[in-house]
Amino acid sequence: MNCCVVGLQWGDEGKGKVVDILAENSDVVVRYAGGANAGHTVIIGDEKFALHIMPSGAVRKDMNCVIGNGVVFDPEIFIGELKGLSDRDISLEGRLFISENAHVVLDYHKAEDQHRENALGKNKLGTTIRGIGPCYADKIGRSFAVRMADFRDLDQLKEKLERIVSYKNKVFTALYDAEPISAADIFEKCKGYAAALTPYITNTTKYLHEGIEAGKRLLFEGAQGALLDIDHGTFPFVTSSNASALGMSPGCGVPSSMVDKFIGVVKAYSTRVGAGPFPTELDNEIGETIREKGHEYGTTTGRPRRCGWFDAVAVRYTVAIGGVNEIAMMHMDTLAGFDELKICKAYKVNGVETTFFPSDAVELSSVECVYETMPGWSEDLRGVTAYDQLPENAKNYIAAIEKIVKIPVTMVGVGPKRSQAIPKG
């Protein structure tokens, strides 16, 4: 069976953990979108792995891993992760494949990201300053793009970088009064990158289709969350890629018809990092309690996440656009101790109730949430090992969400470890 795991909220849902668990029954894990702005955390025993570019399946020593063409690839961060895994006796040699068509994030992308955010002031988008947006912009613009295949011919790469950096410096100087950057310095870095990365660069679309023909089980791993999708998220407060399940096919070259199951990951509540509308946000003591209990600080940036009640309207929307079949609900343990919990089941827009999510940021900022209030539970869930052991109120909470989003919850997370994800049959 081929599966795709995708976040259904604003990212940080716990996809890394779900991918790590499902990887046990897979042969290849495929990262297909986003860049080093993603942060996937995997905990094995007492060891914690925080990954940004590397597929989550990399921590399994027998797992083949693919970084697809839809990923914007940061060589510096990747090489650091490669070394970090090697220091823990995890080698990727012979089992990691990077798409030759993946676009490369370089220093001038990060500089451009910072300049833009500074120029926007109070209207900034709240990016991670990892150069993701500028790299995707160059990809679409084509003229100033660098791809992984370019590392194979350093002479041509040097010429290309001189042309690109010359243009970027004119823009940076004119728009931001910024200091110029050095093409020579960037090229020197790229020579080091090429030596480390060339053995991994290949035609990953060919590799994946050969794997499908050979009966290999593929596990596709999304990044960020569907509400940050460039086309279907809360624009302009989104990422620069198709972060929903819709990004899988263009991100790796495998059609969705070859995927047997799409699994959407959610938290039992909602979180968001950075700017943008957030209808169920709890900017109060309850939200702060959820943040501290759930350790809601960004894996990539360390920024505190905004917290709120579960938004079932938003999740039903991301389920619908992605063709999601079932849900893995993480962080149920975080909600223990609240007398009551709320689920947003509808919005009111100009006084009219609706259950369809308006992704336009202006319209979404003005909605009023219609809540279903449910009794909470006091029991600590972290020791629960079977679904039947959950308190009745916890099971009722899950059932209420299933009724609204119209697909089943099949996995429940009650802690950060592999063993703390329990199946719901």
C-alpha positions as CSV (number, residue, x, y, z in Angstrom):
1,M,0.0,0.0,0.0
2,N,1.2,3.5,-0.9
3,C,0.3,6.2,1.6
4,C,0.6,10.0,1.8
5,V,0.8,11.9,5.1
6,V,-0.2,15.5,5.0
7,G,-0.9,18.2,7.7
8,L,-4.5,19.4,7.8
9,Q,-4.0,22.6,9.8
10,W,-1.3,25.3,9.8
11,G,1.6,22.9,10.2
12,D,3.4,21.5,13.3
13,E,0.7,18.8,13.6
14,G,3.1,15.9,14.3
15,K,3.6,14.5,10.8
16,G,7.2,13.4,11.5
17,K,6.0,11.1,14.2
18,V,3.2,9.6,12.0
19,V,5.6,9.1,9.1
20,D,8.2,7.4,11.4
21,I,5.5,5.0,12.6
22,L,4.1,4.2,9.1
23,A,7.6,3.8,7.7
24,E,7.9,0.5,9.5
25,N,5.6,-1.0,6.8
26,S,7.1,1.0,3.9
27,D,10.1,0.7,1.7
28,V,10.7,4.3,0.6
29,V,9.8,7.6,2.2
30,V,9.4,10.5,-0.1
31,R,9.6,14.2,0.9
32,Y,7.8,16.1,-1.9
33,A,7.4,19.8,-0.9
34,G,8.6,22.7,1.2
35,G,12.1,23.4,2.4
36,A,14.1,24.0,5.6
37,N,11.2,26.0,6.9
38,A,9.7,22.7,7.9
39,G,10.4,21.1,11.2
40,H,9.7,17.4,11.7
41,T,10.4,15.9,15.1
42,V,10.9,12.2,15.7
43,I,11.5,10.7,19.2
44,I,12.9,7.2,19.5
45,G,13.4,6.1,23.1
46,D,15.3,8.9,24.7
47,E,16.7,10.3,21.5
48,K,15.1,13.3,19.7
49,F,15.6,14.1,16.1
50,A,14.7,17.5,14.7
51,L,14.7,17.3,10.9
52,H,14.2,20.2,8.4
53,I,15.2,18.9,4.9
54,M,15.7,15.2,5.6
55,P,12.7,12.9,5.2
56,S,11.5,11.6,8.6
57,G,12.1,8.1,7.6
58,A,15.9,8.8,7.5
59,V,16.2,7.8,11.2
60,R,15.4,4.2,10.3
61,K,18.6,2.7,9.1
62,D,17.0,0.3,6.6
63,M,14.7,2.9,4.9
64,N,15.3,4.4,1.5
65,C,14.6,8.1,1.3
66,V,13.8,10.5,-1.5
67,I,13.8,14.3,-1.7
68,G,11.6,15.2,-4.6
69,N,11.7,17.9,-7.2
70,G,9.1,19.9,-5.3
71,V,11.4,20.6,-2.4
72,V,13.6,23.7,-2.3
73,F,16.9,22.3,-1.1
74,D,19.1,24.1,1.4
75,P,22.6,22.4,1.0
76,E,24.0,24.0,4.2
77,I,21.2,22.7,6.4
78,F,21.1,19.4,4.7
79,I,24.8,18.7,5.2
80,G,24.5,19.7,8.8
81,E,21.6,17.1,9.2
82,L,23.6,14.5,7.4
83,K,26.5,15.0,9.8
84,G,24.2,15.0,12.8
85,L,22.7,11.7,11.8
86,S,26.2,10.3,11.0
87,D,27.3,11.3,14.5
88,R,24.5,9.1,15.8
89,D,25.7,6.2,13.7
90,I,22.9,6.7,11.0
91,S,24.3,6.6,7.5
92,L,22.4,7.7,4.4
93,E,24.9,6.3,1.9
94,G,23.3,4.2,-0.8
95,R,19.7,4.9,0.5
96,L,19.2,8.6,-0.1
97,F,18.2,10.0,-3.4
98,I,17.9,13.8,-4.2
99,S,16.0,15.0,-7.3
100,E,18.3,16.5,-9.9
101,N,15.3,18.9,-10.6
102,A,15.0,20.2,-7.0
103,H,15.8,23.9,-6.8
104,V,18.6,25.2,-4.5
105,V,18.3,27.8,-1.7
106,L,21.4,29.9,-1.6
107,D,22.6,32.9,0.6
108,Y,21.1,35.5,-1.7
109,H,17.6,33.9,-1.2
110,K,17.9,34.3,2.6
111,A,19.1,37.8,2.3
112,E,16.2,38.7,0.0
113,D,13.8,37.1,2.4
114,Q,15.1,39.2,5.3
115,H,15.1,42.4,3.2
116,R,11.5,41.9,2.1
117,E,10.3,41.2,5.7
118,N,12.1,44.3,7.0
119,A,10.6,46.4,4.2
120,L,7.1,45.2,5.0
121,G,7.4,46.3,8.6
122,K,4.1,45.7,10.5
123,N,2.7,44.1,7.4
124,K,5.3,41.4,7.2
125,L,4.3,37.8,6.5
126,G,6.2,36.2,9.3
127,T,8.4,34.0,7.2
128,T,11.1,31.8,8.7
129,I,13.8,33.8,6.8
130,R,15.1,30.6,5.3
131,G,14.9,31.9,1.7
132,I,12.0,29.6,0.8
133,G,9.7,32.2,-0.9
134,P,12.5,33.8,-3.0
135,C,13.8,30.4,-4.1
136,Y,10.3,29.4,-5.3
137,A,10.0,32.8,-7.0
138,D,13.2,32.2,-8.9
139,K,11.9,28.7,-9.8
140,I,8.8,30.2,-11.4
141,G,10.8,33.1,-13.0
142,R,13.2,30.5,-14.4
143,S,15.9,32.9,-15.5
144,F,17.7,33.0,-12.1
145,A,17.1,29.4,-10.9
146,V,19.8,27.0,-9.7
147,R,18.9,23.3,-9.5
148,M,20.6,20.3,-8.0
149,A,21.8,19.1,-11.4
150,D,23.8,22.3,-11.7
151,F,26.3,21.0,-9.1
152,R,27.5,18.5,-11.7
153,D,29.1,21.2,-13.9
154,L,30.9,23.7,-11.7
155,D,32.2,25.8,-14.6
156,Q,28.7,26.5,-15.8
157,L,27.5,27.0,-12.3
158,K,30.1,29.6,-11.7
159,E,28.9,31.5,-14.8
160,K,25.3,31.2,-13.7
161,L,26.0,32.5,-10.2
162,E,27.9,35.5,-11.5
163,R,25.0,36.5,-13.6
164,I,22.4,35.9,-10.9
165,V,24.3,37.7,-8.1
166,S,25.0,40.6,-10.4
167,Y,21.2,41.0,-10.9
168,K,20.4,40.4,-7.2
169,N,22.9,43.0,-6.1
170,K,21.3,45.6,-8.3
171,V,17.9,44.8,-6.8
172,F,19.2,44.8,-3.2
173,T,21.0,48.1,-3.7
174,A,18.1,49.9,-5.4
175,L,15.2,48.6,-3.3
176,Y,16.8,48.0,0.1
177,D,20.0,50.1,0.1
178,A,21.7,46.8,1.1
179,E,25.4,45.8,0.9
180,P,26.2,43.7,-2.2
181,I,26.9,40.0,-1.8
182,S,29.8,38.1,-3.3
183,A,29.3,35.7,-6.2
184,A,32.8,34.3,-5.5
185,D,32.0,33.5,-1.9
186,I,28.8,31.8,-2.9
187,F,30.6,29.7,-5.5
188,E,33.2,28.6,-3.0
189,K,30.4,27.3,-0.8
190,C,28.8,25.6,-3.8
191,K,32.1,23.7,-4.6
192,G,32.0,22.3,-1.1
193,Y,28.3,21.4,-1.5
194,A,28.9,19.7,-4.8
195,A,31.5,17.4,-3.3
196,A,29.2,16.3,-0.5
197,L,25.9,16.1,-2.5
198,T,26.7,14.8,-6.0
199,P,26.6,11.2,-5.0
200,Y,23.0,11.6,-3.9
201,I,21.7,13.5,-7.0
202,T,19.6,11.4,-9.4
203,N,16.4,11.2,-11.5
204,T,14.1,10.5,-8.6
205,T,10.9,10.3,-10.7
206,K,12.5,7.4,-12.6
207,Y,13.6,5.9,-9.3
208,L,10.1,6.1,-7.9
209,H,8.3,4.7,-10.9
210,E,10.8,1.8,-11.1
211,G,10.0,1.2,-7.4
212,I,6.3,1.1,-8.1
213,E,6.8,-1.4,-10.9
214,A,8.8,-3.5,-8.5
215,G,6.1,-3.5,-5.9
216,K,7.8,-1.2,-3.4
217,R,5.7,0.4,-0.8
218,L,6.0,4.2,-0.9
219,L,5.2,6.7,1.9
220,F,4.9,10.3,0.8
221,E,5.6,13.0,3.4
222,G,4.2,16.5,3.2
223,A,5.6,19.6,4.9
224,Q,3.8,22.5,6.7
225,G,0.0,22.2,6.6
226,A,-2.8,22.4,4.0
227,L,-4.0,25.8,5.4
228,L,-0.6,27.2,4.3
229,D,-1.0,26.0,0.7
230,I,0.0,28.7,-1.8
231,D,-3.2,28.2,-3.8
232,H,-5.7,27.0,-1.2
233,G,-4.5,28.4,2.1
234,T,-5.0,31.7,3.9
235,F,-3.3,33.8,1.3
236,P,-1.1,35.8,1.6
237,F,-0.2,34.3,5.0
238,V,0.9,31.0,3.4
239,T,4.0,29.2,2.4
240,S,5.3,29.2,-1.2
241,S,4.4,25.7,-2.1
242,N,1.4,23.4,-2.4
243,A,1.5,22.2,1.2
244,S,-1.8,20.3,0.9
245,A,-2.2,16.8,-0.4
246,L,-2.6,18.4,-3.9
247,G,1.2,19.1,-3.9
248,M,2.2,15.4,-3.9
249,S,2.0,14.7,-7.6
250,P,3.9,17.7,-9.0
251,G,6.3,17.5,-6.1
252,C,7.6,14.0,-7.0
253,G,6.1,12.9,-10.3
254,V,3.9,10.2,-9.0
255,P,0.2,10.6,-9.8
256,S,-2.3,10.5,-6.9
257,S,-4.0,7.5,-8.5
258,M,-1.0,5.5,-7.4
259,V,-1.7,6.4,-3.7
260,D,-4.0,4.0,-1.9
261,K,-4.5,6.2,1.2
262,F,-4.2,9.8,2.2
263,I,-3.7,10.3,6.0
264,G,-4.3,13.7,7.4
265,V,-2.6,14.7,10.6
266,V,-4.1,17.1,13.1
267,K,-3.6,18.3,16.7
268,A,-6.5,17.9,19.0
269,Y,-6.5,21.7,19.1
270,S,-5.2,24.3,16.6
271,T,-1.9,26.2,16.4
272,R,-0.4,28.7,14.1
273,V,3.0,30.4,13.8
274,G,3.5,33.8,12.5
275,A,1.0,36.3,11.1
276,G,-2.4,35.6,9.5
277,P,-6.1,35.0,10.5
278,F,-6.8,32.4,13.2
279,P,-10.5,32.2,14.0
280,T,-10.3,30.0,17.1
281,E,-7.3,31.6,18.6
282,L,-7.2,31.8,22.4
283,D,-5.1,34.8,23.3
284,N,-5.7,34.3,27.0
285,E,-4.9,32.0,29.9
286,I,-6.4,28.9,28.2
287,G,-4.2,29.4,25.2
288,E,-1.1,29.9,27.3
289,T,-1.9,26.7,29.2
290,I,-2.2,24.8,26.0
291,R,1.1,26.3,24.7
292,E,3.0,25.3,27.8
293,K,1.4,21.8,28.2
294,G,1.9,21.1,24.5
295,H,5.4,22.6,24.3
296,E,4.2,24.7,21.4
297,Y,7.3,26.4,20.3
298,G,8.5,26.1,16.6
299,T,11.0,23.4,15.7
300,T,12.5,25.6,13.1
301,T,12.4,29.0,14.7
302,G,11.7,28.5,18.4
303,R,8.8,31.0,18.1
304,P,5.9,30.5,20.5
305,R,2.9,29.1,18.6
306,R,-0.5,30.8,18.8
307,C,-3.0,28.3,20.2
308,G,-6.8,27.8,20.0
309,W,-9.7,25.4,20.0
310,F,-10.0,22.8,17.3
311,D,-11.3,24.3,14.0
312,A,-13.4,21.5,12.4
313,V,-14.6,23.9,9.6
314,A,-11.0,24.4,8.5
315,V,-10.1,20.7,8.8
316,R,-13.2,19.6,6.9
317,Y,-12.1,21.9,4.1
318,T,-8.6,20.5,3.9
319,V,-9.9,17.0,4.0
320,A,-12.2,17.8,1.1
321,I,-9.6,19.5,-1.1
322,G,-7.0,16.8,-0.5
323,G,-9.2,13.7,-0.8
324,V,-8.0,12.6,2.7
325,N,-9.3,9.2,3.8
326,E,-8.5,9.2,7.6
327,I,-7.1,11.3,10.4
328,A,-4.3,10.8,12.9
329,M,-5.0,13.1,15.9
330,M,-2.0,14.1,17.9
331,H,-1.6,15.8,21.3
332,M,-4.8,14.4,22.9
333,D,-2.8,14.3,26.2
334,T,-2.3,18.1,26.1
335,L,-6.0,18.6,26.6
336,A,-6.3,16.7,29.9
337,G,-7.3,18.9,32.8
338,F,-9.7,21.3,31.1
339,D,-13.3,21.3,32.6
340,E,-14.7,21.9,29.1
341,L,-13.5,21.9,25.5
342,K,-14.8,23.6,22.4
343,I,-14.9,22.6,18.8
344,C,-15.6,25.1,16.1
345,K,-18.4,23.5,14.0
346,A,-19.4,26.5,11.8
347,Y,-18.7,30.1,11.1
348,K,-20.9,33.1,10.9
349,V,-20.1,35.4,8.0
350,N,-22.1,38.7,8.1
351,G,-24.5,37.0,10.4
352,V,-25.1,34.0,8.0
353,E,-23.9,30.6,9.3
354,T,-21.7,28.6,7.0
355,T,-19.7,25.4,7.2
356,F,-17.4,26.1,4.3
357,F,-14.0,27.6,4.9
358,P,-13.2,30.9,3.3
359,S,-9.5,30.8,2.6
360,D,-9.4,34.5,1.8
361,A,-7.5,36.1,4.7
362,V,-9.7,39.2,4.8
363,E,-12.9,37.3,5.0
364,L,-11.6,34.8,7.4
365,S,-10.4,37.5,9.8
366,S,-14.0,38.6,10.2
367,V,-15.8,35.3,10.8
368,E,-17.5,34.5,14.1
369,C,-17.0,30.9,15.4
370,V,-20.0,28.7,16.3
371,Y,-18.8,26.3,19.0
372,E,-19.9,22.9,20.3
373,T,-19.0,22.8,23.9
374,M,-18.1,19.4,25.5
375,P,-17.0,18.2,28.9
376,G,-13.3,17.6,29.3
377,W,-11.4,15.0,31.3
378,S,-8.9,15.0,34.1
379,E,-7.1,11.7,33.5
380,D,-3.5,11.7,32.3
381,L,-3.5,10.0,28.9
382,R,0.2,9.5,28.5
383,G,0.1,5.9,29.9
384,V,-2.8,4.8,27.7
385,T,-1.9,1.9,25.4
386,A,-5.2,1.1,23.8
387,Y,-8.1,3.2,22.5
388,D,-10.6,1.5,24.9
389,Q,-8.6,2.9,27.8
390,L,-9.3,6.5,26.9
391,P,-11.8,8.3,29.2
392,E,-15.4,8.4,27.8
393,N,-15.2,12.2,27.4
394,A,-12.0,11.9,25.3
395,K,-13.7,9.3,23.1
396,N,-16.8,11.6,22.8
397,Y,-14.6,14.5,21.8
398,I,-13.0,12.5,19.0
399,A,-16.4,11.2,17.9
400,A,-17.8,14.8,17.7
401,I,-14.8,15.8,15.4
402,E,-15.3,12.7,13.2
403,K,-19.0,13.6,12.8
404,I,-18.2,17.2,11.6
405,V,-15.2,16.4,9.3
406,K,-16.9,13.2,8.0
407,I,-13.9,10.9,8.0
408,P,-12.6,8.6,10.8
409,V,-9.8,9.2,13.2
410,T,-7.7,6.0,13.0
411,M,-4.7,7.0,15.2
412,V,-4.6,8.9,18.5
413,G,-1.4,10.5,19.9
414,V,-1.1,10.6,23.7
415,G,2.6,11.6,23.9
416,P,5.7,12.2,21.8
417,K,7.1,8.7,21.6
418,R,6.4,6.0,18.9
419,S,4.7,3.9,21.6
420,Q,2.3,6.7,22.4
421,A,0.4,6.6,19.1
422,I,-2.5,4.2,19.5
423,P,-4.6,2.8,16.8
424,K,-8.4,3.3,16.8
425,G,-10.0,0.4,15.0
